Amino acid sequence: MIPAQRQKFNHQFTEGKYLDFLTDLQEGYPEIPFRVAETPIFIPLALKEKLIAAGEEIIKLIKQPNFKELTKNSIPADWNVPNENEQPHFLTFDFGICKNEAGELTPMLIEMQGFPSLYGFQNHLANIFKKKYEIDSSLTHFLNGFDEEKYIKLLKEVIIGQHQPHEVALMDVDAPNQKTAIDFFVTEKLLGIKILPLEGIKKINNQLFYEENGKQIQLKRIYNRLIFDEVANNTEIFENSFDPRDELDVEWVTHPNWFYRISKYTMPFLKSEFVPETRFLNEIGSIPNDLENYVLKPLFSFAGMGVIIDVSEEDIKNIADPQNWILQRKVTYEPVVQSPSGGVKAEIRIMYLWPDGGEPQLCLNLARLSRGKMIGVRYNADFDWVGGTVGFMEE
């Protein structure tokens, strides 16, 4: 997307250099189980400014006084967690890179989350790209005037808060063995917090503890990476630990309810040039005549599971719970990244940190490259020049 930077990178690239890059990326950490792309994305200033503007429009909706009322039905009754706070701590917005009617590159919103992403790994990934390749010093993976020092300071403020690192834990079901565990280990190294599987935490009265060197240490704050969708059919795992839906004397970063409030559920409320037409399936009235231009998405799913790309009237009629689905106009990705064997589609995630009592701050990005029908890493396993990566942006 910045032709001179693309040509410079592709000229440097060799398969051997890529394998060397992967070795450095994983040094000191377990092997990364997802595909990391061969290249970063080079993002021109005009596109960066559109990404920022699109993010600001979404945040304007989230900060409306009636936002909680607007999204009260987004939280499944079985998974409503008490003591919800007034704001999420993380916001991530995924945009497909497309062309508008004027032929200009423009972002189109695909997905949004009030849930953490790879806030540790993305900085690590960018640093290894800079170490192994000649990335122009005028480009940065940060936004909003952040540099590494300022970013890590804010990350600590958001995740650790007013506590000591040993009183805070990153928690997931089987945290050390998750696909994104590399992010957990990078975060542990950056912040000094614990990584705990769900079963490593025990409840005593309404407080939570983990054991270290024979001592019980109280957890004051949980950096939550547990997605309820992934355990919905396996709630017996809570019996050996604690149930997040109980009344607990603990702070959540971020509170689990925000995963639902800021999600596909939010998209029908957004009207913007950067948001494709999106409607709740139970509110569409009549089925569009041009269904080939739409995609059908379940509200409660993870990593693209359950999405119907080639929608038929039969698909719509067979859905028993249309209130839990959205019909969204398809977005046409532009193959903007030039690989040695042709154009590759791209998606950019802009990532915010929102400290307690503060304002959301856009600070980092994540990118994904795709040749498949869908962007996710799992849908591109058999291709090269695809997978997770990072954007370097003009300042």
C-alpha positions in Angstrom: 0.0 0.0 0.0 3.1 2.2 0.3 4.7 1.1 -3.0 8.3 2.1 -2.2 8.2 0.3 1.2 6.6 -2.8 -0.4 9.3 -3.0 -3.1 12.0 -2.5 -0.5 10.7 -5.3 1.7 10.0 -7.8 -1.1 13.6 -7.2 -2.4 15.0 -8.1 1.0 12.8 -11.2 1.5 14.0 -14.8 1.2 12.5 -18.0 2.5 15.6 -18.5 4.6 15.2 -15.1 6.1 11.6 -15.8 7.0 12.5 -19.0 8.8 15.2 -17.1 10.7 12.6 -14.5 11.6 10.3 -17.2 13.0 13.1 -18.6 15.0 13.8 -15.2 16.6 10.1 -14.6 17.1 9.8 -17.8 19.2 13.1 -17.6 21.0 12.5 -18.2 24.7 8.8 -19.0 24.1 6.8 -22.2 23.2 6.3 -22.8 19.5 3.6 -20.5 18.0 0.8 -22.8 16.7 -0.8 -20.2 14.4 0.6 -19.0 11.1 2.6 -15.7 11.2 2.7 -14.0 7.8 5.9 -13.4 5.9 5.5 -9.7 5.8 4.1 -6.7 7.7 1.6 -4.4 6.0 2.7 -0.8 5.1 -0.2 1.5 5.7 -0.3 5.0 4.1 -1.3 8.1 6.0 -4.6 8.5 4.2 -5.8 5.0 5.1 -4.5 5.4 8.7 -6.5 8.6 9.1 -9.7 6.8 7.9 -9.0 4.0 10.4 -8.8 6.6 13.2 -12.0 8.4 12.0 -13.8 5.1 11.9 -12.7 4.1 15.4 -13.8 7.5 16.7 -17.3 7.0 15.3 -17.7 3.6 17.0 -16.4 5.0 20.3 -19.0 7.8 20.1 -21.7 5.2 20.2 -20.1 3.2 23.0 -19.9 6.4 25.1 -23.5 7.3 24.7 -25.3 7.4 28.1 -27.9 4.9 26.9 -25.3 2.3 25.5 -25.9 -0.2 28.3 -29.7 0.0 27.8 -29.2 -0.4 24.0 -27.1 -3.5 24.5 -29.0 -5.1 27.5 -30.2 -8.0 25.4 -26.7 -8.8 24.1 -25.7 -10.7 27.3 -27.1 -14.3 27.4 -29.1 -14.7 30.6 -27.0 -17.8 31.6 -23.7 -15.8 31.3 -24.5 -12.5 33.0 -21.7 -11.7 35.5 -22.5 -9.5 38.5 -20.7 -6.2 39.4 -20.2 -4.9 35.9 -18.2 -1.7 35.8 -18.9 1.4 33.7 -16.5 0.8 30.9 -14.5 -1.8 29.1 -10.7 -1.7 29.4 -10.1 -2.9 25.8 -11.6 -2.1 22.5 -10.6 -3.8 19.2 -12.1 -3.0 15.8 -11.4 -5.2 12.8 -11.6 -3.5 9.3 -11.3 -5.1 5.9 -9.3 -3.0 3.5 -11.5 -2.3 0.5 -11.9 0.3 -2.3 -14.7 2.9 -2.2 -16.6 4.2 -5.2 -13.8 6.8 -5.8 -11.3 4.0 -6.1 -9.6 5.0 -2.8 -8.6 2.5 -0.1 -11.0 2.5 2.8 -11.6 0.5 5.9 -14.9 -1.4 6.4 -15.8 -2.7 9.8 -16.0 -6.5 10.0 -16.0 -7.3 13.7 -15.6 -5.5 17.1 -14.8 -6.6 20.6 -14.8 -5.2 24.1 -12.2 -7.9 24.9 -8.5 -8.1 25.0 -6.4 -9.0 21.9 -2.7 -9.7 21.5 -1.6 -6.6 23.4 1.7 -8.1 24.3 2.6 -10.1 21.2 1.9 -7.4 18.6 4.7 -5.2 20.0 7.0 -8.2 20.2 6.2 -9.1 16.6 6.8 -5.6 15.3 10.2 -5.5 17.1 11.3 -8.7 15.5 10.3 -7.5 12.0 12.4 -4.4 12.7 15.3 -6.5 13.9 15.3 -8.9 10.9 14.4 -6.5 8.1 15.2 -2.9 7.2 11.9 -1.3 8.2 12.0 2.5 7.5 12.3 4.5 10.8 9.6 6.9 9.6 7.0 4.1 10.0 5.6 2.8 13.3 3.3 0.1 14.6 2.0 2.5 17.3 -0.7 5.1 16.9 -1.7 8.3 18.7 1.9 9.3 19.5 2.7 6.2 21.5 6.2 4.7 21.7 7.2 1.5 23.4 7.9 3.1 26.8 4.6 5.0 26.9 2.7 2.0 25.7 4.0 -0.4 28.3 3.4 2.1 31.0 -0.3 2.4 30.0 -0.6 -1.4 29.6 0.6 -1.8 33.2 -1.9 0.9 34.4 -4.8 -0.9 32.7 -4.0 -4.5 33.6 -2.4 -4.2 37.0 -4.2 -1.1 38.2 -3.5 -0.2 41.9 -2.3 -3.6 42.8 1.0 -5.5 42.9 1.9 -7.7 40.0 1.6 -10.9 42.1 -2.0 -10.0 43.0 -3.0 -10.0 39.3 -3.3 -13.0 37.0 -4.0 -13.6 33.3 -6.6 -16.3 33.4 -7.9 -18.7 30.7 -9.3 -22.2 30.8 -5.9 -23.9 30.0 -3.9 -20.7 29.6 -0.4 -22.2 28.9 -1.8 -24.3 26.0 -4.1 -21.9 24.3 -3.4 -21.0 20.6 -2.6 -17.4 21.7 -0.3 -18.5 24.6 2.6 -16.6 23.0 0.8 -13.4 23.9 0.3 -14.6 27.5 4.0 -15.3 27.9 5.0 -12.0 26.4 2.6 -10.2 28.7 3.9 -12.1 31.7 7.4 -11.1 30.9 6.4 -7.4 30.3 4.3 -7.0 33.4 5.4 -9.6 35.9 1.9 -11.0 36.4 0.9 -14.6 36.8 -0.5 -16.9 34.0 -3.1 -19.2 35.6 -5.4 -21.8 34.2 -8.9 -21.7 35.5 -8.2 -24.7 37.7 -5.2 -23.0 39.3 -7.6 -20.5 41.0 -9.6 -21.6 44.1 -12.5 -19.8 45.8 -12.6 -19.3 49.6 -15.8 -17.6 50.7 -16.1 -14.9 48.0 -12.3 -14.4 47.5 -10.0 -16.0 44.9 -6.6 -17.5 45.6 -3.7 -19.3 43.9 -1.0 -21.3 45.6 2.7 -20.5 45.2 5.5 -22.1 47.3 2.9 -23.6 49.7 1.3 -20.2 50.3 -2.2 -19.0 49.4 -2.0 -15.7 47.6 -5.2 -13.6 47.1 -6.0 -12.5 43.6 -7.2 -8.9 43.5 -7.6 -8.5 39.8 -8.1 -10.9 36.9 -6.8 -10.1 33.3 -9.6 -12.2 31.8 -9.0 -14.1 28.6 -11.7 -16.7 29.2 -14.4 -16.6 26.5 -17.7 -18.1 27.8 -18.6 -19.3 24.3 -15.7 -21.8 24.5 -16.9 -23.4 27.8 -20.7 -23.1 27.4 -21.0 -26.9 27.0 -18.4 -27.7 29.7 -19.5 -25.8 32.8 -18.4 -28.6 35.1 -14.9 -27.1 34.8 -16.0 -24.4 37.2 -16.5 -27.1 39.9 -12.7 -27.5 40.3 -12.1 -23.8 40.5 -14.7 -21.0 40.7 -17.7 -19.8 38.7 -17.2 -16.3 37.2 -20.9 -15.7 37.6 -20.7 -15.8 41.4 -20.5 -12.7 43.6 -16.8 -12.3 44.0 -14.4 -9.9 45.7 -12.2 -9.4 42.6 -11.7 -6.8 39.9 -12.2 -7.8 36.3 -10.0 -6.6 33.4 -12.1 -6.5 31.5 -15.5 -7.4 33.0 -16.9 -10.4 31.0 -20.2 -8.7 30.1 -18.3 -6.3 27.8 -17.4 -9.2 25.5 -21.1 -9.4 24.6 -22.0 -5.7 24.7 -19.3 -4.7 22.2 -19.5 -7.4 19.6 -21.5 -8.2 16.4 -24.5 -7.3 18.5 -23.5 -3.6 18.4 -23.1 -3.3 14.6 -26.8 -2.8 13.6 -26.7 0.4 15.7 -23.8 1.9 13.7 -24.5 4.0 10.6 -21.3 5.0 8.9 -19.5 5.0 5.6 -17.1 2.6 7.3 -19.7 0.1 8.5 -21.5 -2.3 6.0 -25.3 -2.4 6.3 -26.1 -4.7 9.2 -29.5 -5.8 10.6 -30.7 -8.2 13.2 -32.2 -11.1 11.3 -35.5 -10.9 13.2 -35.9 -7.3 12.0 -35.3 -7.6 8.3 -38.9 -7.8 7.2 -38.5 -9.3 3.8 -35.5 -11.3 2.5 -33.4 -9.3 0.1 -33.5 -10.3 -3.5 -29.7 -10.2 -3.8 -28.7 -12.6 -1.1 -25.4 -13.2 -2.8 -24.4 -9.8 -1.5 -25.0 -10.7 2.1 -23.4 -12.8 4.8 -25.2 -14.4 7.8 -23.5 -14.3 11.2 -24.4 -15.8 14.6 -24.1 -13.2 17.4 -22.7 -15.8 19.8 -19.7 -17.5 18.2 -16.0 -17.2 18.2 -13.3 -16.9 15.5 -15.8 -16.9 12.6 -17.4 -20.2 13.5 -21.0 -20.6 12.2 -20.7 -17.8 9.6 -22.7 -18.6 6.4 -21.0 -16.8 3.4 -23.1 -18.1 0.6 -26.6 -17.4 2.0 -29.8 -18.9 0.7 -33.4 -18.3 1.6 -33.4 -21.8 3.0 -30.6 -20.9 5.4 -32.6 -18.0 6.7 -35.8 -20.0 7.0 -34.0 -22.8 8.9 -32.7 -20.5 11.7 -34.8 -21.1 14.8 -33.5 -18.0 16.8 -33.3 -15.1 14.3 -32.9 -12.6 17.1 -29.4 -14.2 17.6 -28.2 -13.6 14.1 -27.3 -10.6 11.9 -27.6 -10.3 8.1 -24.7 -8.1 6.9 -23.9 -6.8 3.4 -20.7 -8.4 2.1 -17.5 -6.5 2.1 -15.2 -6.9 -0.9 -11.6 -7.0 0.2 -9.1 -5.4 -2.2 -5.9 -7.5 -2.7 -3.7 -4.7 -1.6 -0.6 -6.4 -0.4 1.7 -7.5 -3.2 3.3 -10.9 -2.6 5.8 -12.5 -5.0 2.9 -14.5 -6.4 0.1 -11.8 -6.5 -2.2 -9.7 -4.4 -3.3 -10.7 -0.9 -6.3 -9.4 1.0 -5.8 -7.6 4.3 -7.6 -6.8 7.6 -6.4 -4.4 10.2 -7.4 -4.4 13.8 -7.0 -1.1 15.7 -6.5 -1.6 19.4 -7.4 0.7 22.3 -6.6 0.7 26.0 -9.1 2.3 28.3 -7.7 3.0 31.8 -10.1 3.2 34.8 -11.5 6.7 35.0 -9.8 7.7 31.8 -10.5 7.8 28.1 -10.0 5.1 25.4 -6.6 5.5 23.8 -5.8 4.1 20.4 -2.3 2.7 20.7 -1.5 -0.4 18.6 -2.6 -2.5 15.7 -2.8 -6.1 14.5 -3.1 -7.2 10.9 -4.1 -10.4 9.0 -3.5 -11.5 5.5 -5.7 -13.9 3.6 -6.1 -15.7 0.3 -9.0 -17.7 1.5 -12.7 -17.0 1.6 -12.4 -15.8 5.2 -9.6 -13.9 6.9 -9.0 -16.0 10.0 -5.8 -17.9 10.3 -7.6 -21.2 10.4 -9.1 -20.5 6.9 -5.7 -19.9 5.3 -3.6 -22.9 6.5 -2.6 -24.0 3.0 -1.4 -20.7 1.6 1.8 -18.7 2.0 2.0 -14.9 2.6 -1.0 -15.2 4.8 -1.6 -15.2 8.6 -1.1 -12.8 11.5 1.1 -9.8 11.2 1.3 -6.1 12.1 1.0 -2.8 10.2 3.7 -0.2 10.0 2.1 3.2 9.4 3.1 6.6 8.1 3.2 9.2 10.7 
